[in-house]
Amino acid sequence: MTMVHSTGPEAAVAAGEDPRRYAQILTAVYDATMSGDRAPARPRDVIGDSWRRLMSAGVDPEQRAPDTPTIDMSDLEFARRQSGLFDVLDDLGRGLESVVRDGENILVIADRSGRVLWRSGTTTVLGRADRLGFVEGANWAENSVGTNAIGTALVSRRAVQIFSAEHYVRSHHPWTCAGAPIRDPRTGDVLGAVDVSGPARSVHPTTLALVDAVARLAESHLREDHRCTLDRLRAIAAPVLARHRGPALAVDAHGWVAAVESVPLRSRVLLPDNVSPGRFWVPSLGLCDVDALPGGWLVRIAEDDSATGTTHVTLDLRNPERATVHIAGPVGEWTHEATPRHAEILFVLAHHRDGRTAPELADDLFGDRSRTLTVRAEVSRLRKHFAGILSGHPYRFDDAVAVDVLVPEVPGRVLPHSSAPFVRAADVVA
């Protein structure tokens, strides 16, 4: 069985060459897949993965457009302010003005959960969107309305273009959409997504690249704002650190380092959850005394590091969209969102408490024992976050650490985007 087309931006090119013919092929693939028959071709990987997630979740591909949500403008405005996207609205609007002003496309910005926060376009295209329930306040997460550029971009964490019958819900087939996630440069978390949608006939091979470029421009704006924030904190902290003279750091609310005194330079430290003034264990630093600064925290390495007790690590994989690691120790607790690769490594090490050598871990992750350089680089980055938790030679959780792994109730859904042999074998066993 051949693929309809390969992954990546070339998908839009194929649709752009002959949209009508391409839509017919996709419809044949869609109809056969949804009915359980043998399809004439395979959808792209990003589409096939999405369809499988939705089928497993029991989402109805024949669902009708949801009722227009009753919008409480105060709640919507609060969600906009909390989204972290308010400051990049102008960047997004200006960057995508050229594809909206022709009257066929709508520009939509959604938060990290897929809730539509803003949209713009002509009266005609907004009216078409209304009939789909594509309105401000509506939930366009993938598990709510099926495969679409907003929800699927949020799940896959990459720019995607969805054309015609690649949409999971049949009523969306007359549309094409291109969406890209927007990440918070301070944390790496996805803040939301920007999307351009319109009639399927308007598909164009450059739209996806443009939407992705504008999303990256918005991230650059956020990165510059963060740099200015650190500069202000640095100016405040300088006299404080000069008076203290002991090992200390000034960090912002997310742990990014603005200034240091008698501490090796580093870019970021992980702060405890709900940090407040007091004594805490900080990864890579040990016990620290934390005091408030305007716009951040003064972190002073404690002279007394005698705190003892068991540290509990919980790897939570129940949410297929994000893996989190919760650390609870004798002097506090904190949560870290793991990257997909780090989640795979922690999953493997949680099942091999005696440890894994670099070749063994390479085999677990890639099915290739020779990829030790990649493994060593990833574990090195991971251990910076988990000083005192992960040990080396072989790579393992420290013996004094208690580890729990929380997995989804549905079998076969552990790290659904992972291709690591060990993870996939664990799904089969489950």
Buried (B, 14 or more C-beta within 10 A) or exposed (E): EEEBBEBBBEBBBBBBEEBEEBBEBBBBBBBBBBEEEEBEBBBBEBBBBBBEBBBBEEBEBEBEBBEBBEEEEEEBEEBBEEBBBEEBBEBBBEBBEEBBEEEBBBBBBBBBBBBBBBBBBBEEBBEBBEEBBBBBBBBBBBBBBBBBBBBBBBBBBBBBBBBBBBBBBBBBBBBBBBBBBBBBBBBEBBBBBBBBBBBBEBBBBBBBBBBBBBBBBBBEBBEEEBEEBBEBBBEBBBEBBEEBEEBBBBBBEBBBBBBBBEBEEBEBBBBBEEBEEEBBBBBBBBBBBBBEBEBBBBBBBBEEEEBEEEBBBBBBBBEBBBBBBBBBBEBBBBBBBBBEBBBBBBBBBBBBEEBBBBBBBBBBBBEEBEBBEBBBEBBEEBBBBBBBBBBEEBBBBEEEBEBEBEBBEEEEBBBBBBEBBBBBEBBEEE
